[in-house]
Amino acid sequence: MQIYLDHAATAPLRPEARDAWIDAAGAVGNASSIHGAGQHARRLLEEARERLAAVIDADPIEIVFTSGGTEAVNLALKGLWWARGEDADAVVLPDGEHHATLDAVEWLEGQGAPVRRVAVDALARIRSDDFAAALPGSALATALVANNEVGSVNDAAALSASAAEAAVPLHLDAVAAFGHVPVSFRRWRGDARGRAGLAAMSVSAHKIGGPVGVGALVVARGAELAALMHGGGQQRRLRAGTQDVPGAVAFAVAAELAESEREAEAHRLGTLRERLVRGIRNTIPDAELLGDPVDRVPGNAHVLFPGASGETLLFLLDMAGIAVSTGSACQAGVPEPSHVVLAMGRTDAEARQVLRFTLGRTTVDADVEALLDALPGVVERARAASGSSSAKGS
């Protein structure tokens, strides 16, 4: 049986979410139909919206269900840009964002949108002062709550406050953070009104044990977004299409469970992560933990192994029955250096020598021990394959 240490990519489906999906899928009816079967589906849908809103700390009407985090991000960024005011002229984009954000903004840039880029520091944290300085006159800004690769957690409250002060709508990508660190849409929005401040926040079900293909964009009451799709306007005219009732129900169940377990799991996974990091340092002394050593997603350990290709390490561990991630983009089958590691000021070689270990609900002590047993030999083989010593590449 494979040891699964890639929970940040997708978490195992929770049995409770699976059962909730099956039960809801047995109900016949379109939630937009006015007959009895349709209204039953509508009740299931709206109850799920209320339950998810309670976990996110938002109003139910602010929850727009989507097909996942990528759609939620695209709806936020493109919707805010297309609804911008006449005097707003740029998108504020921190380095190291998820590719859903980077690619969406690149597309907007190709359509004529100026982009103001904000550097991250050596721990992949967004520099709050630089972020605030880029805001005045911008059409919108976006930022990660937690970096999906190295796990560093940003100060979402400070970023939101800066956006509110500059009267710029902000999108927060909370996909990697939701269910793992405290998330509160209401608190982060504060007393902002209209378009200013936190306008939208994206989350996804499969990162917390819900089904793949379900997500949500939290859209503040006063925010102005243009729709990406038209043809019914079922959700505040921001998203058209028949709504996925079973997916919404399963998402709500997974969110409630993740939140109820969050503090205990943060402690358990943080302890396991520290054991993993100590074990790596004891057997591979030149390995380096990247990202914030304290303010990070509890189950994330993103490690640089000098002289060893991340792709080779991943392959060798997979052959040993251990699933991990390089954390780097792979487009058209061509491995690329991690753009996050590059944004942290590391070299191209270093950005190709990283692995991301992400622990989750099903991770146990024996999984960490098995990885620690396998890793020294795997690193030695990977270094031999590259003809490298333990010295850092450049």
C-alpha positions as MATLAB code, in Angstrom:
seq = 'MQIYLDHAATAPLRPEARDAWIDAAGAVGNASSIHGAGQHARRLLEEARERLAAVIDADPIEIVFTSGGTEAVNLALKGLWWARGEDADAVVLPDGEHHATLDAVEWLEGQGAPVRRVAVDALARIRSDDFAAALPGSALATALVANNEVGSVNDAAALSASAAEAAVPLHLDAVAAFGHVPVSFRRWRGDARGRAGLAAMSVSAHKIGGPVGVGALVVARGAELAALMHGGGQQRRLRAGTQDVPGAVAFAVAAELAESEREAEAHRLGTLRERLVRGIRNTIPDAELLGDPVDRVPGNAHVLFPGASGETLLFLLDMAGIAVSTGSACQAGVPEPSHVVLAMGRTDAEARQVLRFTLGRTTVDADVEALLDALPGVVERARAASGSSSAKGS';
ca = [
       0.000    0.000    0.000;
       1.392    3.388   -0.992;
       2.258    5.947    1.671;
       0.511    9.161    0.668;
       2.332   12.386    1.590;
       0.839   14.730   -1.020;
      -2.248   15.999    0.807;
      -1.738   19.550   -0.510;
      -2.383   18.252   -4.023;
      -5.584   16.515   -2.978;
      -6.738   15.012    0.300;
      -8.336   11.573    0.575;
     -12.123   11.762    0.363;
     -13.716   11.705    3.803;
     -16.186    8.829    4.239;
     -18.728   11.249    5.692;
     -18.466   13.512    2.638;
     -18.769   10.516    0.324;
     -21.882    9.293    2.138;
     -23.400   12.773    2.100;
     -22.753   13.024   -1.646;
     -24.398    9.646   -2.295;
     -27.441   10.512   -0.194;
     -27.902   13.878   -1.912;
     -27.340   12.348   -5.348;
     -30.271   10.035   -4.713;
     -32.645   12.983   -4.611;
     -34.188   13.784   -8.006;
     -34.744   17.394   -8.943;
     -33.125   20.522  -10.326;
     -32.647   23.135   -7.612;
     -34.060   25.776   -9.985;
     -37.309   23.892  -10.640;
     -40.436   25.061   -8.836;
     -42.089   21.674   -8.321;
     -41.732   19.705   -5.118;
     -38.717   17.659   -6.201;
     -36.930   20.799   -7.319;
     -37.676   22.596   -4.077;
     -36.345   19.644   -2.087;
     -33.103   19.917   -4.035;
     -33.137   23.661   -3.392;
     -33.444   23.072    0.364;
     -30.455   20.711    0.316;
     -28.459   23.264   -1.654;
     -29.299   26.245    0.535;
     -28.669   24.288    3.724;
     -25.234   23.388    2.358;
     -24.622   27.053    1.524;
     -25.557   28.041    5.075;
     -23.328   25.377    6.612;
     -20.313   26.332    4.490;
     -20.887   30.019    5.194;
     -20.862   29.330    8.926;
     -17.450   27.645    8.657;
     -15.995   30.414    6.477;
     -17.608   33.117    8.651;
     -19.584   34.726    5.846;
     -23.226   35.293    4.968;
     -24.876   32.470    3.011;
     -25.727   34.823    0.137;
     -22.002   35.499   -0.255;
     -21.245   31.852   -1.143;
     -21.071   31.178   -4.894;
     -20.454   27.496   -5.595;
     -18.009   26.746   -8.423;
     -16.363   23.749  -10.053;
     -13.265   24.222   -7.910;
     -10.561   26.645   -6.833;
      -9.373   27.426  -10.352;
     -12.801   28.571  -11.497;
     -13.246   30.559   -8.287;
      -9.928   32.352   -8.852;
     -10.769   33.092  -12.489;
     -14.208   34.401  -11.598;
     -12.708   36.670   -8.960;
      -9.871   38.111  -11.033;
     -11.573   38.445  -14.392;
     -14.870   39.449  -12.809;
     -13.263   42.203  -10.740;
     -11.229   43.448  -13.714;
     -14.203   43.612  -16.053;
     -16.255   45.443  -13.411;
     -13.494   47.939  -12.556;
     -13.978   51.671  -12.395;
     -12.791   53.976  -15.170;
      -9.812   55.269  -13.167;
      -8.546   51.838  -12.093;
      -5.639   50.737  -14.238;
      -3.705   47.752  -12.908;
      -3.704   44.350  -11.226;
      -1.527   43.992   -8.113;
       0.118   40.560   -8.255;
       2.554   39.180   -5.656;
       5.243   36.798   -6.868;
       4.846   33.125   -6.008;
       1.077   32.908   -6.474;
      -0.660   29.715   -7.582;
      -0.702   29.118  -11.324;
      -4.490   29.570  -11.396;
      -3.793   33.190  -10.445;
      -0.621   33.653  -12.477;
      -2.161   32.290  -15.663;
      -5.398   34.257  -15.222;
      -3.474   37.502  -14.696;
      -1.185   36.701  -17.626;
      -4.299   36.335  -19.771;
      -5.623   39.676  -18.526;
      -2.225   41.229  -19.228;
      -2.515   39.951  -22.785;
      -5.862   41.764  -22.998;
      -4.213   45.038  -21.979;
      -4.275   44.953  -18.190;
      -1.155   46.504  -16.627;
       0.313   44.397  -13.814;
       2.077   45.699  -10.717;
       4.222   42.896   -9.334;
       5.105   42.646   -5.647;
       8.118   40.671   -4.510;
       8.003   38.065   -1.758;
      10.748   37.692    0.827;
      13.177   34.804    1.259;
      10.482   32.853    3.156;
       7.886   33.376    0.377;
       5.900   35.850    2.470;
       4.267   38.853    0.825;
       5.922   42.084    1.947;
       3.011   44.038    3.425;
       4.598   47.464    2.878;
       5.389   46.750   -0.772;
       1.900   45.350   -1.270;
       0.315   48.489    0.210;
       2.533   50.746   -1.891;
       1.363   49.060   -5.109;
      -2.355   49.451   -4.354;
      -3.307   53.120   -4.986;
      -5.160   53.513   -8.274;
      -5.229   49.775   -8.986;
      -8.268   47.968  -10.330;
      -7.803   44.957   -8.050;
      -5.289   43.010   -6.013;
      -4.846   39.339   -5.246;
      -2.861   37.401   -2.646;
      -2.431   33.931   -1.208;
      -3.458   33.341    2.388;
      -0.987   30.437    2.502;
       1.559   29.593   -0.160;
       0.559   26.309   -1.756;
       4.153   25.156   -2.286;
       6.228   26.148    0.744;
       3.326   26.623    3.166;
       4.181   30.106    4.469;
       1.124   31.928    5.847;
       0.599   35.598    5.000;
      -1.048   38.241    7.173;
      -4.440   38.226    5.454;
      -5.895   40.766    7.878;
      -3.136   43.284    7.130;
      -3.394   42.783    3.380;
      -7.171   43.264    3.548;
      -6.831   46.392    5.671;
      -4.361   47.892    3.192;
      -6.742   47.197    0.313;
      -9.631   48.780    2.199;
      -7.571   51.880    2.971;
      -6.586   52.208   -0.695;
     -10.198   51.571   -1.827;
      -9.063   48.622   -3.972;
     -10.992   45.326   -4.178;
      -8.925   42.352   -3.008;
      -9.177   38.653   -3.818;
      -7.675   36.206   -1.335;
      -6.773   32.711   -2.510;
      -7.505   30.613    0.591;
      -7.445   27.229   -1.158;
      -4.255   26.048    0.571;
      -5.214   27.616    3.899;
      -8.867   26.666    4.363;
      -9.295   23.878    6.885;
      -5.680   24.131    8.028;
      -5.320   27.627    9.514;
      -7.968   30.032   10.852;
     -10.010   31.587    8.034;
     -12.614   34.325    8.596;
     -14.039   36.252    5.663;
     -16.052   38.530    7.944;
     -13.117   39.438   10.185;
     -10.719   40.017    7.301;
     -13.248   42.200    5.494;
     -13.795   44.253    8.649;
     -15.883   47.372    8.150;
     -15.004   47.793    4.455;
     -17.887   48.914    2.276;
     -18.658   48.618   -1.416;
     -15.820   47.568   -3.680;
     -13.032   48.425   -1.233;
     -11.093   45.833    0.734;
     -11.660   42.100    0.727;
     -14.130   41.505   -2.091;
     -13.740   37.798   -2.821;
     -12.091   34.676   -1.437;
     -11.622   31.312   -3.154;
     -11.779   27.886   -1.477;
     -11.881   24.273   -2.702;
     -13.426   21.050   -1.408;
     -10.863   18.422   -2.373;
      -8.087   20.000   -0.293;
     -10.019   19.189    2.900;
     -11.458   15.777    2.077;
     -14.406   16.855   -0.040;
     -15.013   15.770   -3.642;
     -12.937   16.926   -6.594;
     -14.800   19.368   -8.850;
     -16.400   21.492   -6.135;
     -15.296   24.872   -4.831;
     -16.656   28.240   -3.869;
     -15.990   31.926   -4.287;
     -17.037   34.037   -1.329;
     -18.223   37.354   -2.765;
     -18.856   40.275   -0.423;
     -22.326   41.827   -0.652;
     -21.024   45.149   -1.925;
     -18.497   43.756   -4.376;
     -18.974   44.242   -8.101;
     -17.993   41.340  -10.354;
     -18.812   40.518  -13.952;
     -19.851   36.950  -14.706;
     -17.685   34.563  -16.701;
     -20.627   32.421  -17.852;
     -24.154   33.413  -18.779;
     -27.313   31.416  -19.170;
     -29.536   31.547  -16.127;
     -27.671   33.546  -13.517;
     -28.515   31.069  -10.781;
     -26.090   32.481   -8.200;
     -26.462   36.254   -7.880;
     -26.047   36.389  -11.681;
     -22.347   35.680  -11.085;
     -22.408   32.048  -12.198;
     -24.837   30.390  -14.565;
     -25.550   26.693  -14.816;
     -27.377   23.936  -12.984;
     -26.006   23.816   -9.466;
     -24.246   20.725   -8.135;
     -26.369   19.865   -5.102;
     -24.535   16.659   -4.050;
     -21.172   18.392   -4.418;
     -22.302   21.353   -2.326;
     -23.635   19.065    0.407;
     -20.440   17.019    0.505;
     -18.314   20.202    0.576;
     -20.266   21.511    3.564;
     -19.796   18.238    5.445;
     -16.047   18.177    4.737;
     -15.691   21.831    5.778;
     -17.489   21.282    9.083;
     -15.353   18.256    9.898;
     -12.107   19.982    8.915;
     -12.927   22.986   11.078;
     -13.972   20.868   14.066;
     -10.652   18.996   13.878;
      -8.455   21.911   12.860;
      -6.798   22.841   16.142;
      -6.132   19.252   17.208;
      -4.904   18.317   13.740;
      -2.660   21.389   13.582;
      -0.949   20.225   16.758;
      -0.702   16.589   15.630;
       0.525   17.379   12.131;
       2.889   20.071   13.374;
       4.474   17.512   15.694;
       4.759   14.970   12.876;
       6.244   17.595   10.563;
       8.858   18.551   13.134;
       9.788   14.883   13.545;
      10.131   14.627    9.781;
      12.291   17.746    9.516;
      14.532   16.675   12.419;
      14.954   13.239   10.885;
      15.926   14.704    7.525;
      18.452   17.048    9.124;
      19.969   14.200   11.148;
      20.597   11.986    8.113;
      20.968   14.612    5.352;
      22.626   17.575    7.135;
      22.747   19.890    4.129;
      18.999   19.560    3.430;
      17.168   22.833    4.049;
      13.588   23.523    5.085;
      12.170   26.328    2.928;
       9.405   28.733    3.906;
       8.507   30.277    7.225;
       9.677   27.953   10.028;
       6.786   28.986   12.299;
       3.923   30.630   10.410;
       3.216   27.846    7.951;
       0.515   25.309    7.147;
       0.979   22.642    9.858;
       1.435   19.635    7.586;
       3.791   21.234    5.055;
       7.525   20.451    4.870;
       9.137   21.871    1.727;
      12.757   20.769    1.584;
      15.731   21.603   -0.636;
      18.094   18.670   -1.266;
      21.280   20.173   -2.758;
      22.675   18.227   -5.667;
      19.619   16.003   -6.119;
      17.006   16.497   -8.814;
      13.528   16.834   -7.342;
      12.077   14.909  -10.278;
      14.493   12.034   -9.650;
      13.747   12.056   -5.932;
      10.019   11.949   -6.636;
      10.435    9.015   -9.037;
      12.625    7.017   -6.645;
      10.282    7.596   -3.710;
       7.313    6.626   -5.846;
       9.093    3.387   -6.743;
       9.525    2.854   -3.009;
       5.786    3.302   -2.478;
       5.861    6.867   -1.146;
       3.903    9.642   -2.923;
       5.264   13.192   -2.628;
       5.450   16.268   -4.870;
       8.151   18.501   -6.277;
       5.828   21.458   -5.871;
       6.907   22.730   -9.279;
       4.852   23.281  -12.402;
       4.914   20.658  -15.125;
       3.551   21.987  -18.373;
       3.241   19.890  -21.537;
       5.236   17.143  -19.816;
       8.313   19.351  -19.358;
       9.473   19.779  -15.730;
      10.133   23.371  -14.768;
      11.891   24.930  -11.783;
       9.579   25.986   -8.969;
       8.514   29.574   -9.635;
       7.949   29.998   -5.892;
      11.512   28.987   -5.036;
      12.803   31.323   -7.747;
      10.685   34.147   -6.302;
      12.352   33.502   -2.935;
      15.673   34.470   -4.519;
      17.030   30.959   -5.078;
      18.904   29.803   -8.139;
      17.435   27.861  -11.032;
      19.361   24.776   -9.892;
      17.994   25.049   -6.353;
      14.478   25.479   -7.705;
      14.851   22.041   -9.327;
      16.119   20.344   -6.149;
      13.051   20.567   -3.909;
      10.417   18.197   -2.615;
       7.147   19.042   -0.912;
       5.962   16.649    1.777;
       2.420   17.409    2.911;
       0.867   15.466    5.753;
      -2.840   15.180    6.399;
      -5.719   13.512    8.164;
      -4.675    9.962    7.229;
      -0.942   10.430    7.948;
       0.398    8.383   10.875;
       3.744    8.034   12.642;
       4.661    4.969   10.615;
       4.354    6.949    7.370;
       6.926    9.481    8.539;
       9.250    6.750    9.777;
       9.014    4.911    6.446;
       9.922    8.096    4.579;
      12.863    8.771    6.898;
      14.105    5.209    6.380;
      13.935    5.500    2.601;
      15.084    9.070    2.082;
      18.875    8.892    2.728;
      19.361    6.131    0.166;
      17.065    7.856   -2.307;
      18.966   11.143   -1.992;
      22.296    9.338   -2.418;
      21.041    7.647   -5.593;
      19.619   10.904   -6.952;
      22.906   12.700   -6.358;
      24.814    9.893   -8.023;
      22.493   10.055  -11.000;
      23.203   13.765  -11.388;
      26.943   13.311  -10.856;
      26.744   15.739   -7.951;
      28.296   15.831   -4.528;
      26.357   17.140   -1.529;
      27.447   20.670   -2.316;
      24.689   23.036   -3.352;
      24.084   23.556   -7.032;
      24.118   27.031   -8.498;
];
